[in-house]
Amino acid sequence: MGTREDLLDAAKQCLATRGYARTTVRDIVAASGTNLAAINYHFGTRDKLLQQAMLESSAAAVTQILEALPAPDPSDPTARLEAFWQSLITSFTDNPPLWHANAESLNQALHSPELRTELAAAQHRARHALTEAFGNGNPTVGALLQTMISGLLLQWLIDPESAPTPTELTAGARALLPRP
């Protein structure tokens, strides 16, 4: 890897462990093994480096969501949905730094129009994929699943012991529908 990639990896690590507000250039330099001038040379400022790290973390999070989508199987939609939740939760537990950095970027997007625009585009791609995978073209299904993913992520980040299981999520979604 080169210096630019080392800085980005270190920035992602710092976002996950320290958060945006508490990450200093010295933290990034120490974690990357580079020097202070490298941040200025490659990114201009700490904020631009952290913003790029947040964009990359968010893109990786969307990729994880898309990779969690199960193969089409119309014979058992409940099992498909449960498999999706399980795959996503496994991603939360297997790669916490990615999801911590992603949560940090969502918060920071409130203060950065550029980041907000990029994250909105990523959310749109995820919603479209969720609609295609589960909604038979109905965009409200993708919107509901994306909303559930965000809430599930926060629950797993804050209190994983009490976060719902894939079975509970699927049962809860089914309970919302009237029985024939």
Buried (B, 14 or more C-beta within 10 A) or exposed (E): EEBBEBBBBBBBBBBBBBBBEEBEBEBBBEBBEBEEEBBBEBBEEBEBBBBBBBBBBBBBBBBBBEEBBBEEEEEEEEEBBBBBBBBBBEBBEEBBBBBBBBBBBBEBBEEBEEBBEBBEEBBEBBBBBBBBBBBEEEEEBBBBBBEBBBEBBBBBBEEEEEBBEBEEBBEEBEEEEEEE
